[in-house]
């Protein structure tokens, strides 16, 4: 059992895991996740915090890993979410995060206007003005992301904003654009809209293992993600867990279940490999994409 478990996770990368310290309880702290990832034989994880940057924490995870576990192939990475604490669409915060090695800049999540609206609140950070034009602050942010060849991830913004942002980011030369969990009810980006974004802009979809509903219950996204992958293909998809809430299994168990579900439903292991190793490695700047 243990060998099987290790095999399915060997070399795996997950670009979306939540850890403590945080304002809410998390299954693992940064160092515990490092231990779990090394034990599982994983290659990379990006830790994400809605309320504070994770790039400095990731650097300490790597120092800890080398000191405690010695030589191994695992690296932790971090990024920044442009919520209120980061100052919203704050170019300076983005620049500092990127200079420190951030791999992903997420647009607002829990402070997105879209999220506020979906939860019946007013306010929140928007991406466009009242006429639907992209806010100029985003252009400076796109240009920084481009120059570091980092990932722009869409966070929890609305489908309309996603379209506008993707168009602006592509025009600004951003190469790596990830649509964050399009299946999440707050984002709720339909498969037909995903198809259009894929065809027009070649974006990448991050399909996550589970999501929290409004009543606080967590549900699996596996079946709906499998369906979306069947419609849109594996070439532009990465699989992440979005793990960290204690209501979910610990990271390694969640990832194992998710990948096993895909295998049990006809996904080939080469396809799993592409979604959890090849494409994430390119997004993290670790490897070029293989020539087609
Ligand atoms: Zn998340």
Boltz pocket constraint, residues with backbone or C-beta under 6 A from the ligand:
constraints:
  - pocket:
      binder: B
      contacts: [[A, 16], [A, 18], [A, 48], [A, 242]]
      max_distance: 6.0
